[in-house]
C-alpha cells in the first residue's frame, strides 16, 4: 500500500479529527503571522518616536554657570 493511498484512507476514516487539526493549525499559523506584523509595526513606531523625541530636547546651562556653581 503506497503512502498516498494510506494518507487518503486516514483522511476518510476520521474527518472530524482532520478538520479540528486543520482549524488548530490554521489558528496557530494566523497568530504567528499577526505577531510578526505587530512586532514590525511596534519597531517602526519606536523608531518614529525616538526620532521625534530626540529633536525636541536640548540640555544647556545658563550663561556664566559652566562649573555648576550658582554664583558664577
PyMOL commands that set and color helices and strands:
alter all, ss='L'
color gray80, all
select helices_A, chain A and resi 3-13+15-56
alter helices_A, ss='H'
color red, helices_A
deselect
rebuild
show_as cartoon
